[in-house]
Amino acid sequence: MTSLAEKLAPENIKKLIPYQSARRIGGSGRLWLNANELEQPLLFKRHQSELHRYPDFLPQDIAAVYQAYCHTSQPTLAVRGADEAIDLVIRTFCQPGRDSIVTCSPTYAMYQFCAESFSVTTIDCPLRANDFSLDVEQVVNAAKQAKVVFLCSPNNPTGQPLGRENIISVLEQTAQHSLVVVDEAYIEFELAESVVDLIERYPHLIVIRTLSKAFGLAALRCGFILSSPSVMDFIARLVPPYPMPDSSSEIVLHALSPQGLKKVASHTRTLIETRDQFVSAIRHLPWIENVYPSATNFVLIRTQAGINLFDYLVQHGVVTRNQGHEAALKHCVRITIGSAQTMQEVSEIICNFSDVLTPSTER
Ligand SMILES: Cc1ncc(COP(=O)(O)O)c(C=O)c1O
């Protein structure tokens, strides 16, 4: 039976033969003169990895430890951050000037950005205005016109998971026509919401993950794509020949070791406590309309109209994210959760705000 991925992949991708890099071709021998590298290290000779040689063409050891971490045997691909994963999915399955994706605003802006940069249209199915929940019916209807649906769960910038049951409902009703990407960049803060275990049941599901958030390794640029063999067969054709620098690979393996994972789990628990304490300290303020429930390492705060929290915090040296430019997020500021000490300081600054209210200049 033809898979959905096979039906959706454009002809040029189906015909594409992956670039045959020197590492992919491999071989055996004594003198390696096949990749136009320097034969001996020149600079940074004492560095752990051999910087003069190209890295592995696909770091299989990293994929294997990540699969173990996710308790899955489904194909897993390490890429340069979740952002590259988003771009790869769009470029693999969408045709410029012809195809569309579905997004659910307010959400992570890179889905639309990557689509637009590739002349792919975005159909927006906004989250419900009152509680930022997913409108499953609207998404399923829009998906009939689109190749890929992007769901961000937990969602950035609203902070809430979209709900496993809702995602299952979308998956059930899209199996014949569209791929469904679930971006789990923040999933470590609410692991029970992950849908990785559903890939086997729904081969049109693609899960995107990253080490930039709970793992604290944003500078490494390491993300993952997990999906069924039928989908991965096409995505893997587009992966650049050397997706992961050797020096990053070493650190990733260390991060995903049992000790690394234990440290991440314990730090995540602490961060969640800090987040909840911060929310308790500020939610009662009369000019704060809502502190939205969060399953992430940030909180979204809506103030009353005319309150300029963002500028006030900048004046106190605290840089946050002003979300007010989006219609659904008028008077909203997104604050990343830092250390307990930092959040104590920030909550004190916020609590003192009542005295110095200034007119809003949202941008
Ligand atoms: C929802 C979401 N997806 C993906 C990314 C990008 O992650 P990465 O650093 O792995 O490219 C971010 C970063 O903020 C994000 O919020």
The ligand as a MOL file (V3000), in Angstrom:
LIG
                    3D

  0  0  0     0  0            999 V3000
M  V30 BEGIN CTAB
M  V30 COUNTS 16 16 0 0 0
M  V30 BEGIN ATOM
M  V30 1 C 8.2770 25.9330 19.8680 0
M  V30 2 C 9.6970 26.0410 19.4430 0
M  V30 3 N 10.1460 25.2120 18.4910 0
M  V30 4 C 11.4120 25.2640 18.0700 0
M  V30 5 C 12.2980 26.1840 18.5980 0
M  V30 6 C 13.7060 26.2300 18.0590 0
M  V30 7 O 14.5340 25.3870 18.7980 0
M  V30 8 P 16.0480 25.1400 18.3910 0
M  V30 9 O 16.8810 25.9930 19.2810 0
M  V30 10 O 16.2630 23.6830 18.6520 0
M  V30 11 O 16.2180 25.4910 16.9490 0
M  V30 12 C 11.8700 27.0710 19.5930 0
M  V30 13 C 12.7870 28.0760 20.1490 0
M  V30 14 O 12.4330 29.0110 20.8130 0
M  V30 15 C 10.5240 26.9980 20.0230 0
M  V30 16 O 10.0450 27.8240 20.9520 0
M  V30 END ATOM
M  V30 BEGIN BOND
M  V30 1 1 1 2
M  V30 2 1 2 3
M  V30 3 2 2 15
M  V30 4 2 3 4
M  V30 5 1 4 5
M  V30 6 1 5 6
M  V30 7 2 5 12
M  V30 8 1 6 7
M  V30 9 1 7 8
M  V30 10 2 8 9
M  V30 11 1 8 10
M  V30 12 1 8 11
M  V30 13 1 12 13
M  V30 14 1 12 15
M  V30 15 2 13 14
M  V30 16 1 15 16
M  V30 END BOND
M  V30 END CTAB
M  END
